[in-house]
């Protein structure tokens, strides 16, 4: 009996403590492994997506090249150059994504060389087409074009297959981690409770030892529940952030992405106040864009970049009033006792986009700053992608030489404006402009001088256009101006003003002033019936050529 009491006093509590420590360690290790596996699965998905993006960009380049050679449209050539400019960006993203895998890094280097070779072959084919025409293209196609293209596709497929195999392995590992946690929860808890009950029964006659065992049991259960709750919370946070990243990819503009971020932050960081700042294009000030919650430590809506430690250092900055930390200059302290703040920079591809500012009346949210870090990384990537999409959209509708809208945008806008004006019984006029003797000017001053003149005319048309007018480069030295709600007489007067302004235009090129140029202009208004965009363009074009035949440097109105 004495030995039994000795076991109850000494070995019973020790055994119970070891069991709960083992369960706690197992749950913690399993949670770490589960989170790590989930991150690797997400990383593998990202690599596969970037491989697909490289393949899609190459296909865009090839499709734009074929479209341009078959149709000869300038807009298709613009798509070709836009896809080529996109290729280094997506390649860089793929290279950064696979740098943890030496085999994929080696494949990426081969892919980089093959893609460079393939783009040079495409450019060479385009050069043959532009020198000799479509008939000469089959003979001008590089003999290694097809093998190079097939090698690129094969290498992309090999990289995708490698990542798919990694994904299967990591999915299996993630499943095993989840099963391990489930087994620990299902088997460990009942076993631990059984040991506690055994210890409790054995120490029934010793009240003090029994109470000590109960306290240990309760403490062990509390830690176990806390571990399970933390695991559940981590899984919920991971799911929320995963949904956030997915929805960010579907956002079509910056405002939508910012509003989505505030809703997610309200759920992930309850009881906090937050503001998302954007660094202005001038790089000197940051301005507040959106807010959530109520700040315990308010901040300026507009602040110099140097007033935020996070922007200065390029890394998160946390400050606690209880610890006597120095707050950023833009923070209005000291606030409530125990208040804390965090500034998390938004950076993408080494460029500072802004920062997220969070404050609360206590320091509890500081334990979840990793959530803000992850959300900031996802938001930075989303904002960077949206900015890239906007730049590409502008490039697709703008003429690079003059800065005016291109012909594709003209065709889209003319039909829309014509339908709107006819629906509201309003007038509409169309102006076709052509620089006189431009070929002679080009031969004399070179293509660079001709481009300088075209750019000067583009700026002039922008300056002399109303907000609702649409100025476009139609092609070559021809320009088009859509004048919604303008009667033919008013358009004729505007055309005369433009003609006079062009004759007075002086363009500087290579430190010298180019000779004055003149312009012929054709103006067409709406007919009583049967108006179409094609007919309106044809009538304005006929009026333009009538002005050319009559001696140039004049304005002609199309007949009704």
Secondary structure as the mmCIF struct_conf table of DSSP 4:
data_model
#
loop_
_struct_conf.conf_type_id
_struct_conf.id
_struct_conf.beg_label_comp_id
_struct_conf.beg_label_asym_id
_struct_conf.beg_label_seq_id
_struct_conf.end_label_comp_id
_struct_conf.end_label_asym_id
_struct_conf.end_label_seq_id
HELX_RH_AL_P HELX_RH_AL_P1 UNK A 2 UNK A 6
HELX_RH_PI_P HELX_RH_PI_P1 UNK A 7 UNK A 12
HELX_RH_AL_P HELX_RH_AL_P2 UNK A 13 UNK A 71
HELX_RH_AL_P HELX_RH_AL_P3 UNK A 74 UNK A 97
TURN_TY1_P TURN_TY1_P1 UNK A 98 UNK A 100
HELX_RH_AL_P HELX_RH_AL_P4 UNK A 102 UNK A 132
HELX_RH_3T_P HELX_RH_3T_P1 UNK A 134 UNK A 136
HELX_RH_AL_P HELX_RH_AL_P5 UNK A 137 UNK A 140
BEND BEND1 UNK A 141 UNK A 141
TURN_TY1_P TURN_TY1_P2 UNK A 143 UNK A 144
HELX_RH_AL_P HELX_RH_AL_P6 UNK A 145 UNK A 183
HELX_RH_PI_P HELX_RH_PI_P2 UNK A 184 UNK A 188
HELX_RH_AL_P HELX_RH_AL_P7 UNK A 189 UNK A 202
TURN_TY1_P TURN_TY1_P3 UNK A 203 UNK A 205
HELX_RH_AL_P HELX_RH_AL_P8 UNK A 207 UNK A 250
BEND BEND2 UNK A 253 UNK A 253
HELX_RH_AL_P HELX_RH_AL_P9 UNK A 254 UNK A 268
BEND BEND3 UNK A 269 UNK A 269
TURN_TY1_P TURN_TY1_P4 UNK A 270 UNK A 271
STRN STRN1 UNK A 273 UNK A 279
TURN_TY1_P TURN_TY1_P5 UNK A 281 UNK A 282
BEND BEND4 UNK A 283 UNK A 284
STRN STRN2 UNK A 285 UNK A 292
BEND BEND5 UNK A 293 UNK A 293
BEND BEND6 UNK A 296 UNK A 297
STRN STRN3 UNK A 299 UNK A 299
BEND BEND7 UNK A 301 UNK A 301
STRN STRN4 UNK A 302 UNK A 304
HELX_RH_3T_P HELX_RH_3T_P2 UNK A 305 UNK A 307
HELX_RH_AL_P HELX_RH_AL_P10 UNK A 309 UNK A 313
TURN_TY1_P TURN_TY1_P6 UNK A 314 UNK A 314
BEND BEND8 UNK A 315 UNK A 315
STRN STRN5 UNK A 317 UNK A 320
TURN_TY1_P TURN_TY1_P7 UNK A 321 UNK A 324
HELX_LH_PP_P HELX_LH_PP_P1 UNK A 325 UNK A 328
TURN_TY1_P TURN_TY1_P8 UNK A 329 UNK A 330
STRN STRN6 UNK A 331 UNK A 331
BEND BEND9 UNK A 336 UNK A 336
TURN_TY1_P TURN_TY1_P9 UNK A 337 UNK A 338
STRN STRN7 UNK A 340 UNK A 348
TURN_TY1_P TURN_TY1_P10 UNK A 349 UNK A 350
STRN STRN8 UNK A 351 UNK A 360
BEND BEND10 UNK A 361 UNK A 363
HELX_RH_3T_P HELX_RH_3T_P3 UNK A 364 UNK A 368
HELX_RH_AL_P HELX_RH_AL_P11 UNK A 369 UNK A 397
STRN STRN9 UNK A 398 UNK A 398
TURN_TY1_P TURN_TY1_P11 UNK A 400 UNK A 402
BEND BEND11 UNK A 404 UNK A 404
STRN STRN10 UNK A 405 UNK A 405
HELX_RH_AL_P HELX_RH_AL_P12 UNK A 407 UNK A 423
TURN_TY1_P TURN_TY1_P12 UNK A 424 UNK A 425
STRN STRN11 UNK A 428 UNK A 435
TURN_TY1_P TURN_TY1_P13 UNK A 436 UNK A 437
HELX_RH_AL_P HELX_RH_AL_P13 UNK A 438 UNK A 463
TURN_TY1_P TURN_TY1_P14 UNK A 464 UNK A 464
BEND BEND12 UNK A 465 UNK A 465
TURN_TY1_P TURN_TY1_P15 UNK A 467 UNK A 468
STRN STRN12 UNK A 470 UNK A 475
TURN_TY1_P TURN_TY1_P16 UNK A 476 UNK A 477
STRN STRN13 UNK A 478 UNK A 484
TURN_TY1_P TURN_TY1_P17 UNK A 485 UNK A 485
HELX_RH_AL_P HELX_RH_AL_P14 UNK A 488 UNK A 503
TURN_TY1_P TURN_TY1_P18 UNK A 504 UNK A 504
STRN STRN14 UNK A 508 UNK A 509
TURN_TY1_P TURN_TY1_P19 UNK A 510 UNK A 511
STRN STRN15 UNK A 512 UNK A 513
HELX_LH_PP_P HELX_LH_PP_P2 UNK A 514 UNK A 516
STRN STRN16 UNK A 519 UNK A 525
BEND BEND13 UNK A 528 UNK A 529
HELX_RH_AL_P HELX_RH_AL_P15 UNK A 533 UNK A 549
TURN_TY1_P TURN_TY1_P20 UNK A 550 UNK A 551
BEND BEND14 UNK A 552 UNK A 554
STRN STRN17 UNK A 555 UNK A 557
HELX_LH_PP_P HELX_LH_PP_P3 UNK A 558 UNK A 559
#
